[in-house]
């Protein structure tokens, strides 16, 4: 029984680490892009995959690719499930420049299409998040991101 306090401390630390790990599963950073001509489709499909699975019932999901990924562009696609709002940033730490009110079904259709990010906001209505308050993102905190190579 003299090990019981240590065991309890270990279990608490283990669950804390697990919670932090699972909490981050709504943000995905693409570290290396092999084919930059397909970056639009890649971003939309990865975001749709996160939103569709929705395992952790998060308020938002996002996919991020930075300049150092091998492409000349930097993007953040952020989808807020509560407001069904898709946000786009081409400069992650400067805020979002594009907004579109779309459903999860519409997001899936977009992910299946070959639409370019530049053309996306010409095809969908823009909606500025005026009444939504502060919407969460991890775009400016790279240390918290899950990294994938694609």
C-alpha positions as CSV (number, residue, x, y, z in Angstrom):
1,X,0.0,0.0,0.0
2,X,3.0,2.3,0.3
3,X,2.9,2.7,-3.6
4,X,-0.7,3.8,-3.7
5,X,0.0,7.6,-3.7
6,X,2.5,7.1,-6.5
7,X,0.1,5.0,-8.5
8,X,-2.7,7.6,-8.1
9,X,-0.3,10.3,-9.2
10,X,0.8,8.3,-12.2
11,X,-2.8,7.7,-13.3
12,X,-3.6,11.4,-13.0
13,X,-0.6,12.4,-15.1
14,X,-1.4,9.7,-17.7
15,X,-5.0,10.9,-18.0
16,X,-3.8,14.5,-18.2
17,X,-1.4,13.7,-21.1
18,X,-4.2,11.6,-22.8
19,X,-6.7,14.5,-22.5
20,X,-4.2,17.0,-23.9
21,X,-3.4,14.6,-26.8
22,X,-7.1,14.1,-27.6
23,X,-7.9,17.7,-27.3
24,X,-5.6,18.6,-30.1
25,X,-7.2,16.2,-32.6
26,X,-9.3,18.9,-34.2
27,X,-6.4,20.8,-35.7
28,X,-4.2,19.3,-38.4
29,X,-1.0,20.8,-39.8
30,X,0.2,19.6,-43.1
31,X,4.0,19.7,-42.9
32,X,5.1,18.7,-46.4
33,X,3.1,19.0,-49.6
34,X,4.3,16.8,-52.4
35,X,2.1,18.2,-55.2
36,X,1.3,21.9,-54.7
37,X,-1.1,22.0,-57.6
38,X,-3.4,19.8,-55.5
39,X,-3.2,21.8,-52.3
40,X,-6.7,23.1,-52.5
41,X,-8.2,19.6,-52.8
42,X,-5.9,18.3,-50.0
43,X,-7.0,21.0,-47.6
44,X,-10.7,20.6,-48.2
45,X,-10.6,16.8,-48.1
46,X,-8.6,16.7,-44.8
47,X,-11.0,19.2,-43.3
48,X,-14.0,17.2,-44.4
49,X,-12.5,14.1,-43.0
50,X,-12.0,15.7,-39.6
51,X,-15.5,17.2,-39.6
52,X,-17.2,14.0,-40.9
53,X,-15.6,11.8,-38.2
54,X,-16.3,14.4,-35.5
55,X,-15.2,11.8,-32.9
56,X,-14.6,14.3,-30.2
57,X,-17.6,16.6,-30.9
58,X,-15.5,19.7,-31.2
59,X,-16.8,23.2,-31.8
60,X,-14.3,23.6,-34.7
61,X,-11.9,21.7,-36.9
62,X,-9.1,23.1,-39.0
63,X,-6.4,22.2,-41.4
64,X,-3.2,24.3,-41.8
65,X,-0.4,24.5,-44.3
66,X,2.4,27.0,-43.9
67,X,4.8,28.5,-46.4
68,X,7.6,26.1,-45.4
69,X,5.5,23.1,-46.5
70,X,7.1,23.4,-50.0
71,X,4.4,25.5,-51.6
72,X,4.3,29.3,-52.1
73,X,1.0,29.6,-50.2
74,X,0.0,29.4,-46.6
75,X,-3.6,28.5,-45.7
76,X,-5.9,27.8,-42.8
77,X,-9.3,26.3,-43.3
78,X,-11.4,26.4,-40.1
79,X,-14.9,25.0,-39.9
80,X,-17.0,25.9,-36.9
81,X,-19.6,23.1,-36.4
82,X,-21.8,25.2,-34.1
83,X,-22.3,28.0,-36.6
84,X,-21.6,25.9,-39.8
85,X,-19.1,28.6,-40.7
86,X,-16.1,28.0,-42.9
87,X,-13.3,30.5,-42.5
88,X,-10.2,30.9,-44.7
89,X,-6.9,32.6,-44.0
90,X,-3.9,33.0,-46.3
91,X,-1.9,34.5,-43.5
92,X,-2.5,32.4,-40.4
93,X,-1.6,34.9,-37.7
94,X,-3.3,37.9,-39.3
95,X,-6.9,36.6,-39.0
96,X,-9.4,35.2,-41.4
97,X,-10.2,36.9,-44.7
98,X,-13.0,34.8,-46.1
99,X,-16.2,33.3,-44.6
100,X,-18.9,31.0,-46.0
101,X,-22.0,29.7,-44.2
102,X,-22.1,26.1,-45.4
103,X,-23.5,22.8,-44.0
104,X,-21.4,19.7,-43.4
105,X,-23.0,18.1,-46.5
106,X,-21.9,21.1,-48.6
107,X,-18.4,20.8,-47.2
108,X,-18.3,17.1,-48.3
109,X,-19.4,18.1,-51.8
110,X,-16.7,20.8,-51.9
111,X,-14.1,18.3,-50.8
112,X,-15.2,15.9,-53.6
113,X,-14.9,18.6,-56.2
114,X,-11.7,20.1,-57.6
115,X,-12.6,23.7,-56.7
116,X,-9.7,26.1,-56.1
117,X,-9.6,28.1,-52.9
118,X,-9.5,31.3,-55.0
119,X,-12.8,30.3,-56.7
120,X,-14.5,28.9,-53.7
121,X,-15.6,32.3,-52.2
122,X,-16.8,33.4,-55.6
123,X,-19.2,30.5,-55.6
124,X,-20.5,30.6,-52.0
125,X,-22.1,33.4,-50.1
126,X,-19.8,35.2,-47.7
127,X,-20.9,35.8,-44.2
128,X,-18.9,37.8,-41.7
129,X,-19.0,36.3,-38.2
130,X,-20.4,39.5,-36.7
131,X,-22.5,38.0,-33.9
132,X,-20.4,34.9,-33.2
133,X,-17.9,36.4,-30.8
134,X,-14.4,35.1,-30.7
135,X,-14.1,31.9,-32.7
136,X,-11.3,29.5,-31.7
137,X,-8.3,28.6,-33.7
138,X,-4.8,27.2,-33.2
139,X,-3.3,28.7,-36.4
140,X,-0.8,30.8,-34.5
141,X,0.4,28.2,-32.1
142,X,2.3,25.6,-34.1
143,X,3.5,23.7,-31.0
144,X,-0.1,22.5,-30.4
145,X,-0.6,21.1,-33.9
146,X,-0.7,17.5,-35.0
147,X,1.7,17.2,-37.9
148,X,1.2,15.0,-41.0
149,X,3.2,14.6,-44.2
150,X,1.1,14.3,-47.3
